[in-house]
């Protein structure tokens, strides 16, 4: 490894490129990068001769792995920790030490093999399997690029389709790949088997699968059955696992990548030439020949799924830096919008995006959708340009004026300035924008609400105002009815006794006379 690192270094590769070529950690490359052969030999000699911290447990560890041949390093570390309480080495150190002991004493780890059972071949046209993969390739200028693979195989005939893109799959591109596969096959199966991937599944939810909104719409449109494999269980979809591996290492590996279109063209030619023309090792049949019969059993393709993302309502998390990440771009929201776990709703309309409060549907900000990648799409904050030319004292007075210079306003603004010293101008600008045209009594109540609960943030003040307005509207919408109370008939003719006011005056005079005496 040391020689290979030095060899690649002499060819002019940088550390990251060498780490990828050798498939080792970058820190390992960095460790040996500037080391001379003599220094390396000296390091090896010191390593072999020094006493290791784990040596004092050698006999005990060796006895354990002799008795329990399937014992893992993690279990050994736990047993030592349980017995001796404190260990002065890490679990990684023990793992390397145990591996060395196994090799030295010829005690290979015995793993209990999982038992499988061959299943009957599925009928024609019933099932397809889908999976994704990725691989690094060289470009003509010797730089490297990662390309992403979509594979679909018909379970009966083993007829394959492979599609490549030069960026990670999203729900939209995942759906486009399905459409291309169904077009290639000239029909669609009744069932498709998938791994649990984030582009199609939000949550397994203990068996109640929650799909991404776009993929759920696609399933509803094409009406095929979905079979989702259990997480981390590639054996349950072995056919497609073999197909993706086959495409990566028999077609893509060591091929020079020029552009994605020509790469896909070459991939289709490879499928026609080798991928679907070679006798399959399990079935002993040529996939293309069996597919000629299976094709008649595929379901007809309905009108290919029309992407409805232009009218989709999507839910996204607000990041700590008050941005929303959408299709590899960051869209800014007003400072103070963020709170832990805060989500907003994105309404996509052609080339624009509306970001709304998830609960109140109130518009937070509107952006034009960027076609670039990795871009920060900024917003013009309320009074932001003006505040650049304002002193801290001036903007401080402005926000107090907007809050009527009350005692609560002073307390809230002073604490806010202390807690957010770098962003207080943005906070103040959001406050002024929020309270403009608001009922003053509600603003003061919202200030009290936030101060009592120690919620010192412009965004939380804004939420408090909205909450109080909703509560007030609920109270106004309540209808009160006058109670229908009637006097029983036997009491209707009775009248209460009415005393003359002079009786009360006389009683008061008598009380005064007694008090004087």
C-alpha positions as CSV (number, residue, x, y, z in Angstrom):
1,X,0.0,0.0,0.0
2,X,2.8,2.4,0.9
3,X,4.5,1.7,-2.5
4,X,1.2,2.2,-4.4
5,X,0.6,5.5,-2.6
6,X,4.1,6.7,-3.5
7,X,3.7,5.5,-7.1
8,X,0.4,7.4,-7.7
9,X,2.0,10.5,-6.0
10,X,4.9,10.4,-8.5
11,X,2.3,10.3,-11.3
12,X,0.9,13.6,-10.1
13,X,-2.4,12.4,-8.5
14,X,-3.6,14.2,-5.5
15,X,-4.5,12.6,-2.1
16,X,-8.2,12.4,-2.8
17,X,-7.7,10.7,-6.2
18,X,-5.3,8.2,-4.6
19,X,-7.7,7.4,-1.8
20,X,-10.4,6.7,-4.4
21,X,-8.1,4.6,-6.6
22,X,-7.0,2.4,-3.7
23,X,-10.4,2.5,-1.9
24,X,-8.8,3.5,1.4
25,X,-9.4,6.3,3.8
26,X,-8.0,9.7,3.0
27,X,-6.3,9.9,6.4
28,X,-4.3,6.8,5.6
29,X,-3.1,8.4,2.4
30,X,-2.2,11.6,4.3
31,X,-0.3,9.6,6.9
32,X,2.1,8.0,4.3
33,X,2.2,10.8,1.8
34,X,5.4,12.5,2.8
35,X,7.0,9.5,4.5
36,X,10.3,8.2,3.1
37,X,11.0,4.5,2.6
38,X,13.4,4.5,5.6
39,X,10.8,6.2,7.8
40,X,8.3,3.6,6.7
41,X,10.6,0.7,7.5
42,X,11.4,2.2,10.9
43,X,7.7,2.6,11.6
44,X,7.0,-1.0,10.7
45,X,9.8,-2.2,13.0
46,X,8.6,-0.1,15.9
47,X,5.1,-1.4,15.4
48,X,6.1,-5.0,15.4
49,X,8.3,-4.8,18.4
50,X,6.3,-2.6,20.7
51,X,4.1,-4.1,23.4
52,X,0.4,-3.7,22.8
53,X,-2.2,-2.7,25.4
54,X,-4.3,-5.7,24.4
55,X,-1.5,-8.2,25.0
56,X,-2.4,-8.6,28.7
57,X,-5.8,-10.0,27.7
58,X,-4.3,-12.3,25.0
59,X,-4.8,-15.6,26.8
60,X,-8.4,-14.8,27.8
61,X,-9.4,-13.5,24.3
62,X,-7.7,-16.6,22.6
63,X,-9.7,-18.9,24.9
64,X,-12.9,-17.2,24.0
65,X,-12.4,-17.4,20.3
66,X,-11.4,-21.0,20.5
67,X,-14.5,-21.9,22.4
68,X,-16.9,-19.7,20.4
69,X,-15.8,-19.7,16.8
70,X,-18.5,-17.2,15.7
71,X,-17.7,-14.7,18.5
72,X,-17.4,-11.1,17.2
73,X,-14.9,-8.5,18.2
74,X,-17.7,-6.3,19.5
75,X,-18.8,-9.1,21.9
76,X,-15.3,-9.6,23.1
77,X,-14.9,-5.9,23.8
78,X,-18.1,-5.9,25.7
79,X,-17.1,-9.0,27.8
80,X,-13.8,-7.4,28.6
81,X,-15.4,-4.1,29.5
82,X,-18.0,-5.9,31.7
83,X,-15.2,-7.8,33.5
84,X,-12.6,-5.0,33.9
85,X,-14.9,-2.0,33.7
86,X,-12.4,0.4,32.1
87,X,-10.3,-0.4,29.0
88,X,-7.4,1.8,27.8
89,X,-7.9,1.0,24.1
90,X,-10.6,1.4,21.5
91,X,-12.8,-1.3,20.0
92,X,-11.1,-0.8,16.6
93,X,-7.8,-1.7,18.2
94,X,-9.3,-4.9,19.6
95,X,-10.8,-5.8,16.2
96,X,-7.4,-5.6,14.5
97,X,-5.8,-7.6,17.3
98,X,-8.5,-10.3,17.2
99,X,-8.1,-10.6,13.4
100,X,-4.3,-11.0,13.9
101,X,-4.9,-13.7,16.5
102,X,-7.3,-15.6,14.2
103,X,-4.7,-15.6,11.4
104,X,-1.8,-16.5,13.7
105,X,-3.6,-19.4,15.3
106,X,-5.7,-20.4,12.3
107,X,-9.0,-19.8,13.9
108,X,-11.2,-18.3,11.2
109,X,-14.5,-16.9,12.2
110,X,-17.3,-19.3,11.6
111,X,-20.5,-17.6,10.4
112,X,-23.8,-19.4,10.6
113,X,-25.0,-19.4,7.0
114,X,-28.5,-18.2,6.2
115,X,-30.6,-20.9,4.6
116,X,-32.4,-20.2,1.4
117,X,-35.0,-22.1,-0.7
118,X,-35.3,-22.1,-4.4
119,X,-38.7,-20.7,-5.5
120,X,-40.7,-21.5,-8.6
121,X,-40.2,-19.4,-11.7
122,X,-42.8,-16.7,-11.9
123,X,-45.3,-16.7,-14.8
124,X,-44.6,-14.5,-17.9
125,X,-45.3,-10.8,-17.6
126,X,-46.0,-11.0,-13.8
127,X,-43.0,-9.4,-12.2
128,X,-40.0,-7.1,-12.7
129,X,-37.3,-6.1,-10.2
130,X,-35.7,-2.6,-9.9
131,X,-32.6,-1.4,-8.2
132,X,-30.1,1.5,-8.3
133,X,-26.3,1.5,-8.4
134,X,-23.3,3.8,-8.9
135,X,-19.7,3.7,-10.2
136,X,-16.8,6.1,-10.7
137,X,-15.5,6.5,-14.2
138,X,-12.6,8.3,-15.9
139,X,-13.2,11.1,-18.4
140,X,-11.0,11.9,-21.4
141,X,-9.2,14.6,-19.4
142,X,-8.4,12.0,-16.7
143,X,-10.8,13.6,-14.2
144,X,-13.3,11.3,-12.6
145,X,-17.1,11.3,-12.5
146,X,-19.7,9.3,-10.6
147,X,-22.5,7.9,-12.7
148,X,-25.8,6.4,-11.4
149,X,-27.5,3.3,-12.8
150,X,-31.1,2.3,-12.9
151,X,-31.7,-1.3,-13.7
152,X,-35.0,-3.2,-14.4
153,X,-35.2,-6.9,-15.2
154,X,-38.2,-9.1,-16.0
155,X,-38.2,-12.0,-13.6
156,X,-39.3,-14.7,-16.0
157,X,-37.2,-14.0,-19.1
158,X,-34.3,-12.1,-17.3
159,X,-34.6,-9.5,-20.0
160,X,-32.8,-6.4,-18.8
161,X,-32.9,-2.6,-19.2
162,X,-30.2,-0.3,-17.9
163,X,-30.4,3.5,-17.8
164,X,-27.6,5.9,-16.7
165,X,-27.6,9.5,-15.4
166,X,-24.8,11.7,-14.2
167,X,-26.4,13.0,-11.0
168,X,-28.2,11.2,-8.1
169,X,-31.7,9.9,-8.8
170,X,-34.6,12.0,-7.6
171,X,-38.2,10.9,-7.6
172,X,-38.7,12.6,-10.9
173,X,-35.8,11.0,-12.7
174,X,-36.7,7.7,-11.1
175,X,-40.1,7.9,-12.7
176,X,-38.6,8.9,-16.0
177,X,-36.4,5.8,-15.9
178,X,-39.5,3.6,-15.4
179,X,-41.1,5.2,-18.4
180,X,-38.1,4.5,-20.5
181,X,-37.9,0.9,-19.3
182,X,-41.6,0.2,-20.0
183,X,-41.1,1.7,-23.5
184,X,-38.1,-0.5,-24.0
185,X,-40.1,-3.6,-23.0
186,X,-43.2,-2.5,-24.9
187,X,-45.4,-3.1,-21.9
188,X,-45.4,-3.3,-18.1
189,X,-45.6,-6.2,-15.6
190,X,-48.3,-6.6,-13.0
191,X,-45.8,-6.3,-10.0
192,X,-42.5,-4.5,-9.5
193,X,-40.1,-5.3,-6.7
194,X,-38.1,-2.5,-5.0
195,X,-35.5,-2.0,-2.4
196,X,-36.3,0.7,0.3
197,X,-34.8,3.8,-1.3
198,X,-35.5,7.4,-0.3
199,X,-36.6,8.4,-3.9
200,X,-39.7,6.2,-3.5
201,X,-40.2,5.5,0.2
202,X,-40.6,8.0,3.0
203,X,-41.1,5.5,5.8
204,X,-41.8,1.8,6.3
205,X,-43.9,2.6,9.3
206,X,-44.0,-0.9,10.6
207,X,-45.3,-2.3,7.4
208,X,-47.6,0.6,6.4
209,X,-45.5,1.9,3.6
210,X,-45.5,5.6,3.0
211,X,-44.3,6.5,-0.5
212,X,-43.0,9.8,-1.7
213,X,-45.9,11.9,-3.1
214,X,-44.6,11.8,-6.7
215,X,-44.1,8.1,-6.7
216,X,-47.5,7.5,-5.1
217,X,-49.1,9.5,-7.9
218,X,-47.1,7.4,-10.4
219,X,-48.4,4.1,-8.9
220,X,-51.9,5.4,-8.9
221,X,-51.6,6.4,-12.5
222,X,-50.1,3.2,-13.9
223,X,-51.8,0.9,-11.4
224,X,-49.1,-1.7,-10.9
225,X,-48.5,-3.6,-7.7
226,X,-45.5,-2.7,-5.6
227,X,-43.5,-5.3,-3.6
228,X,-41.1,-3.6,-1.2
229,X,-38.2,-5.7,0.1
230,X,-37.3,-5.5,3.8
231,X,-34.5,-3.1,4.6
232,X,-30.9,-4.4,4.3
233,X,-32.1,-7.7,2.7
234,X,-30.6,-7.8,-0.8
235,X,-31.1,-11.6,-1.1
236,X,-34.9,-11.0,-1.4
237,X,-34.3,-9.5,-4.8
238,X,-31.3,-11.4,-6.1
239,X,-32.1,-11.2,-9.8
240,X,-31.8,-7.4,-10.0
241,X,-28.8,-7.3,-7.6
242,X,-26.9,-9.5,-10.1
243,X,-28.1,-7.3,-13.0
244,X,-26.8,-4.0,-11.6
245,X,-23.5,-5.7,-10.6
246,X,-23.3,-7.2,-14.1
247,X,-23.9,-3.8,-15.8
248,X,-21.4,-2.0,-13.5
249,X,-18.5,-4.4,-13.9
250,X,-19.1,-5.9,-17.4
251,X,-20.1,-2.8,-19.2
252,X,-19.2,0.4,-17.3
253,X,-16.0,-0.4,-15.5
254,X,-12.8,0.9,-17.2
255,X,-15.0,2.6,-19.9
256,X,-14.1,6.2,-20.7
257,X,-17.1,8.5,-20.0
258,X,-17.6,11.2,-22.7
259,X,-21.2,12.3,-22.1
260,X,-24.3,10.7,-20.7
261,X,-26.2,10.4,-24.0
262,X,-23.5,8.5,-25.8
263,X,-23.0,6.4,-22.6
264,X,-26.7,5.3,-22.6
265,X,-26.5,4.6,-26.4
266,X,-23.5,2.4,-25.8
267,X,-25.3,0.7,-22.9
268,X,-28.3,-0.2,-25.1
269,X,-26.0,-1.6,-27.8
270,X,-24.2,-3.7,-25.1
271,X,-27.6,-5.0,-23.9
272,X,-28.5,-6.1,-27.5
273,X,-25.0,-7.5,-28.1
274,X,-24.3,-9.2,-24.7
275,X,-26.6,-8.3,-21.8
276,X,-29.7,-9.9,-23.3
277,X,-28.1,-12.2,-25.9
278,X,-25.9,-14.2,-23.6
279,X,-27.2,-17.5,-22.2
280,X,-28.3,-17.0,-18.7
281,X,-26.4,-19.1,-16.2
282,X,-29.5,-20.1,-14.2
283,X,-32.2,-20.6,-16.8
284,X,-29.8,-21.7,-19.5
285,X,-31.8,-19.7,-22.0
286,X,-31.2,-16.5,-24.0
287,X,-33.2,-13.7,-22.3
288,X,-34.0,-12.0,-25.7
289,X,-35.5,-15.2,-27.1
290,X,-37.6,-15.9,-24.0
291,X,-38.6,-12.2,-23.9
292,X,-40.1,-12.5,-27.4
293,X,-42.7,-14.8,-25.9
294,X,-43.1,-12.9,-22.5
295,X,-43.7,-9.6,-24.3
296,X,-47.2,-10.8,-25.3
297,X,-48.1,-11.2,-21.6
298,X,-47.1,-7.7,-20.5
299,X,-49.8,-5.2,-19.7
300,X,-50.3,-2.4,-22.2
301,X,-48.7,0.9,-21.1
302,X,-51.3,3.6,-20.2
303,X,-50.6,7.2,-21.2
304,X,-47.1,7.7,-19.8
305,X,-47.1,9.4,-16.5
306,X,-47.3,13.2,-16.9
307,X,-45.1,15.0,-14.4
308,X,-47.5,16.9,-12.1
309,X,-44.8,18.5,-10.0
310,X,-46.0,21.9,-11.3
311,X,-49.0,21.6,-9.1
312,X,-47.5,19.5,-6.3
313,X,-47.6,20.6,-2.7
314,X,-44.4,19.5,-1.1
315,X,-43.3,19.6,2.6
316,X,-39.7,20.6,3.4
317,X,-37.7,21.2,6.5
318,X,-36.4,24.6,7.3
319,X,-32.6,24.5,7.9
320,X,-30.8,26.3,10.8
321,X,-29.5,28.9,8.4
322,X,-33.1,29.8,7.3
323,X,-33.0,28.1,3.9
324,X,-35.0,25.4,2.3
325,X,-33.1,22.8,0.1
326,X,-35.0,22.0,-3.1
327,X,-33.5,20.2,-6.1
328,X,-29.8,20.9,-5.1
329,X,-30.4,24.6,-4.5
330,X,-30.9,26.6,-1.3
331,X,-33.8,29.0,-1.1
332,X,-33.7,31.6,1.5
333,X,-36.6,32.3,3.9
334,X,-36.9,35.3,6.3
335,X,-34.5,35.2,9.2
336,X,-36.4,33.9,12.2
337,X,-38.5,31.4,10.3
338,X,-36.4,28.5,11.6
339,X,-37.3,26.6,14.8
340,X,-36.4,23.0,15.6
341,X,-38.4,20.7,13.4
342,X,-40.1,23.5,11.5
343,X,-41.6,22.5,8.2
344,X,-43.0,24.6,5.4
345,X,-45.1,23.8,2.4
346,X,-43.7,24.4,-1.1
347,X,-46.2,25.1,-3.9
348,X,-44.5,24.6,-7.3
349,X,-46.1,26.5,-10.2
350,X,-44.2,26.3,-13.5
351,X,-41.1,28.3,-12.9
352,X,-42.0,29.8,-9.5
353,X,-42.2,28.5,-5.9
354,X,-44.4,29.7,-3.1
355,X,-43.1,28.8,0.4
356,X,-46.1,28.8,2.9
357,X,-46.6,28.2,6.6
358,X,-47.7,24.6,6.9
359,X,-50.4,25.3,9.5
360,X,-51.9,28.6,8.5
361,X,-51.2,28.5,4.7
362,X,-49.8,32.0,5.0
363,X,-47.3,32.9,2.3
364,X,-43.8,33.3,3.7
365,X,-41.9,34.1,0.5
366,X,-42.0,33.5,-3.3
367,X,-39.0,32.6,-5.4
368,X,-38.2,32.0,-9.0
369,X,-37.0,28.4,-9.4
370,X,-33.3,28.3,-10.3
371,X,-32.2,26.0,-13.1
372,X,-28.6,25.9,-11.7
373,X,-27.2,23.5,-9.1
374,X,-25.7,24.4,-5.7
375,X,-27.0,28.0,-5.8
376,X,-28.2,30.1,-2.9
377,X,-31.4,31.9,-4.0
378,X,-31.6,35.0,-1.8
379,X,-34.5,37.2,-0.9
380,X,-34.7,41.0,-0.5
381,X,-35.5,41.4,3.2
382,X,-38.0,44.1,4.2
383,X,-36.0,47.3,4.8
384,X,-32.8,45.3,4.3
385,X,-31.3,47.7,1.8
386,X,-32.3,50.7,3.9
387,X,-30.9,49.0,7.1
388,X,-27.5,48.8,5.4
389,X,-27.3,52.5,5.6
390,X,-28.8,52.7,9.1
391,X,-26.9,52.7,12.3
392,X,-27.8,50.1,15.0
393,X,-29.3,52.9,17.1
394,X,-31.5,54.1,14.2
395,X,-33.0,50.7,13.4
396,X,-33.4,50.0,17.1
397,X,-35.5,53.1,17.4
398,X,-37.5,52.2,14.4
399,X,-38.5,48.8,15.7
400,X,-39.4,50.3,19.1
401,X,-41.6,52.9,17.3
402,X,-43.4,50.1,15.3
403,X,-44.1,48.5,18.7
404,X,-45.4,51.8,20.3
405,X,-42.4,52.1,22.7
406,X,-44.2,50.1,25.4
407,X,-42.4,48.5,28.3
408,X,-42.9,45.0,26.9
409,X,-41.5,46.2,23.5
410,X,-38.4,47.5,25.2
411,X,-37.8,44.2,27.1
412,X,-38.4,42.0,24.0
413,X,-36.2,44.1,21.7
414,X,-33.4,44.4,24.3
415,X,-33.2,40.7,24.9
416,X,-33.4,39.9,21.2
417,X,-30.5,42.2,20.5
418,X,-28.4,40.4,23.1
419,X,-29.3,36.9,22.0
420,X,-28.9,37.5,18.3
421,X,-26.1,40.0,18.0
422,X,-25.2,39.1,14.4
423,X,-28.7,39.0,13.0
424,X,-30.6,41.5,15.1
425,X,-31.1,43.8,12.0
426,X,-32.8,41.0,10.1
427,X,-34.8,40.2,13.2
428,X,-35.9,43.8,13.6
429,X,-36.8,44.1,9.9
430,X,-39.0,41.0,10.2
431,X,-40.7,42.4,13.3
432,X,-41.5,45.7,11.5
433,X,-42.8,43.8,8.5
434,X,-44.9,41.6,10.7
435,X,-46.6,44.2,12.9
436,X,-47.3,46.6,10.0
437,X,-51.1,46.9,9.7
438,X,-51.7,44.6,12.7
439,X,-54.0,45.4,15.5
440,X,-51.9,47.0,18.3
441,X,-53.7,45.2,21.1
442,X,-52.9,41.8,19.5
443,X,-49.2,42.8,19.0
444,X,-48.9,43.7,22.7
445,X,-50.6,40.5,23.7
446,X,-48.2,38.6,21.5
447,X,-45.3,40.3,23.1
448,X,-46.5,39.3,26.5
449,X,-47.1,35.8,25.3
450,X,-43.5,35.5,24.0
451,X,-41.9,37.2,27.1
452,X,-43.7,34.9,29.5
453,X,-42.5,31.9,27.7
454,X,-39.0,33.3,26.9
455,X,-39.6,33.0,23.1
456,X,-37.2,35.8,21.9
457,X,-37.4,35.5,18.1
458,X,-39.0,37.5,15.4
459,X,-40.3,34.4,13.8
460,X,-41.9,33.2,17.0
461,X,-43.4,36.6,17.6
462,X,-44.9,36.4,14.1
463,X,-46.3,32.9,14.9
464,X,-47.7,34.2,18.2
465,X,-49.6,37.0,16.4
466,X,-51.1,34.6,14.0
467,X,-52.1,32.3,16.8
468,X,-53.8,35.1,18.8
469,X,-55.6,36.3,15.7
470,X,-57.0,32.8,15.1
471,X,-58.1,32.5,18.7
472,X,-59.8,35.9,18.5
473,X,-61.7,35.0,15.3
474,X,-62.9,31.8,16.9
475,X,-64.3,33.7,19.8
476,X,-66.0,36.2,17.5
477,X,-67.6,33.4,15.5
478,X,-69.2,31.8,18.6
479,X,-73.0,32.4,18.7
480,X,-74.7,33.0,22.0
481,X,-78.4,32.4,22.4
482,X,-80.7,34.0,25.0
483,X,-81.9,31.3,27.5
484,X,-85.7,30.6,27.1
485,X,-86.8,30.8,30.8
486,X,-90.5,31.2,31.5
487,X,-92.2,31.6,34.9
488,X,-94.5,28.8,35.9
489,X,-98.2,29.7,35.5
490,X,-99.0,29.5,39.3
491,X,-96.5,32.3,40.0
492,X,-97.3,34.5,37.0
493,X,-99.8,36.7,39.0
494,X,-97.6,37.2,42.0
495,X,-95.7,40.4,42.4
496,X,-92.7,41.1,44.7
497,X,-93.2,43.4,47.6
498,X,-91.9,46.9,46.9
499,X,-90.7,48.8,50.0
500,X,-90.9,52.6,50.2
501,X,-87.4,54.3,50.1
502,X,-88.3,56.2,53.3
503,X,-88.1,52.9,55.3
504,X,-84.4,52.5,54.3
505,X,-83.7,56.2,55.2
506,X,-85.3,55.8,58.6
507,X,-83.3,52.7,59.3
508,X,-80.0,54.4,58.4
509,X,-80.8,57.3,60.7
510,X,-81.5,54.9,63.6
511,X,-78.2,53.2,63.0
512,X,-76.3,56.5,63.1
513,X,-78.0,57.5,66.4
514,X,-77.0,54.2,68.0
515,X,-73.4,54.6,66.8
516,X,-73.1,58.0,68.4
517,X,-74.4,56.8,71.7
